[in-house]
């Protein structure tokens, strides 16, 4: 793993040590993504209306080493919510981080919760 990619680690809900307040819900478009910064990480956050859920993952594209996943296209693969990288169209599960159409390493996934009109992201 390269240096940038190695900073990103999936966080499961039961592993959350801190919920950081990312932004108000109104800062995120429906069915779109936005990037938030947490310490030295860039995290892509998605409000996916069709699934009535919020998702967060690393913003770093593992194939191109560019911070672009927040600008990717939302969709689903056999009912699994996914994000497609805007550069090479690699797709990743927003539930597990798994690369759905290739052999890239999975991306990091972060839990999201909504409280009092704000989006919170769980971290280690």
C-alpha positions in Angstrom: 0.0 0.0 0.0 1.2 3.5 -0.8 1.5 6.2 1.9 -1.8 8.0 1.1 -3.9 4.8 0.9 -2.4 3.4 4.1 -3.8 6.3 6.1 -7.4 5.1 5.4 -8.8 2.3 7.5 -12.4 1.1 7.6 -14.2 1.9 10.9 -17.1 -0.3 12.0 -19.8 1.1 14.3 -18.6 -0.9 17.3 -15.0 0.4 16.7 -16.0 4.1 16.8 -13.9 6.1 19.3 -15.1 9.5 18.2 -18.0 10.9 16.2 -16.8 14.1 14.6 -19.4 16.7 13.5 -18.9 17.0 9.8 -21.5 19.6 8.7 -25.2 20.4 8.8 -27.4 18.2 6.7 -28.1 21.2 4.5 -24.5 21.3 3.3 -24.9 18.0 1.4 -26.9 17.6 -1.8 -29.4 14.8 -2.1 -28.0 12.0 -4.2 -24.6 13.6 -4.4 -21.4 13.7 -2.5 -19.2 16.2 -0.7 -15.8 16.0 0.8 -15.1 16.8 4.5 -11.7 16.9 6.1 -10.9 15.2 9.3 -7.3 15.6 10.6 -5.2 14.5 7.7 -8.0 12.5 6.0 -10.4 13.5 3.2 -13.7 11.7 3.6 -16.5 11.5 0.9 -20.0 11.8 2.3 -23.1 10.8 0.4 -26.8 11.4 1.0 -28.3 8.5 -1.0 -32.0 9.2 -1.1 -33.0 5.9 -2.9 -31.6 3.9 -0.1 -32.7 6.5 2.5 -29.3 6.3 4.0 -26.0 8.2 4.4 -22.6 6.8 3.5 -19.0 7.8 4.0 -15.8 6.5 2.5 -12.3 7.7 1.8 -12.2 10.4 -0.9 -9.0 8.9 -2.4 -9.3 6.9 -5.6 -7.0 3.9 -5.1 -6.3 3.6 -8.8 -5.3 7.1 -9.6 -4.3 8.4 -6.1 -6.5 11.5 -6.6 -9.1 12.9 -4.1 -12.2 12.5 -6.3 -14.6 9.8 -5.0 -16.9 12.5 -3.5 -17.5 13.6 -7.2 -18.3 10.1 -8.3 -21.7 8.7 -9.5 -24.0 7.0 -7.0 -25.7 3.8 -8.0 -26.3 0.2 -7.0 -24.9 -3.2 -8.0 -27.5 -5.9 -7.4 -29.1 -3.8 -4.6 -25.8 -2.8 -3.0 -25.2 1.0 -2.9 -22.0 1.9 -4.8 -19.9 4.8 -5.8 -18.2 4.9 -9.3 -14.9 6.8 -9.5 -15.2 9.8 -11.9 -11.8 9.0 -13.4 -11.7 5.3 -14.3 -15.2 4.3 -13.3 -14.0 1.7 -10.8 -17.0 1.0 -8.5 -16.9 0.3 -4.8 -19.6 -0.9 -2.3 -20.6 1.9 0.0 -21.4 -0.8 2.6 -18.1 -2.8 2.6 -15.7 -0.8 0.5 -15.2 -3.8 -1.9 -14.1 -3.1 -5.4 -17.1 -4.4 -7.5 -15.6 -4.4 -11.0 -12.0 -5.2 -10.6 -9.1 -6.3 -8.4 -8.3 -3.1 -6.5 -8.0 -3.2 -2.8 -11.2 -2.1 -0.9 -11.7 1.5 0.1 -12.2 2.6 3.7 -15.8 3.0 4.9 -16.9 5.0 7.8 -20.2 4.9 9.8 -22.5 8.0 9.6 -25.1 9.2 12.0 -27.5 12.1 11.8 -28.3 14.0 15.0 -30.0 17.4 15.6 -29.6 18.3 11.9 -25.9 17.5 11.7 -23.9 14.7 10.0 -21.5 12.9 12.2 -18.8 10.5 11.0 -17.3 7.7 13.2 -13.6 7.4 13.4 -10.9 5.5 15.4 
